[in-house]
Amino acid sequence: MSDKTDAADGTAAVQRLPSHPDSETTNLSADAIEHVAFADAALALAGHELSDPVLRALLEQVARGKLSGDAAVSEMRRNVGS
């Protein structure tokens, strides 16, 4: 599913699509979608995939600028237990 909605206040359109087959549908800006796609492509080239829904949500928060990379790493370590 993919639908773009133009914001009435002139902000960038938001695209609604599933961020990952195993996660719930989420709203991401076009820039955030590009950042997540870049991370997914880099992981795929290295033979990896980010399938954990908690880690996927953290990636999306960083892509939206809602969470710093350092804070995300800290949360990831708590989730994974390393």
Secondary structure, DSSP 4 states (H G I P E B T S, - for coil): --EEE--TTSPPPEEEEESSTTS-EEEEEHHHHHHHHHHHHHHHHTT-----HHHHHHHHHHHTTSS-HHHHHHHHHHHHT-
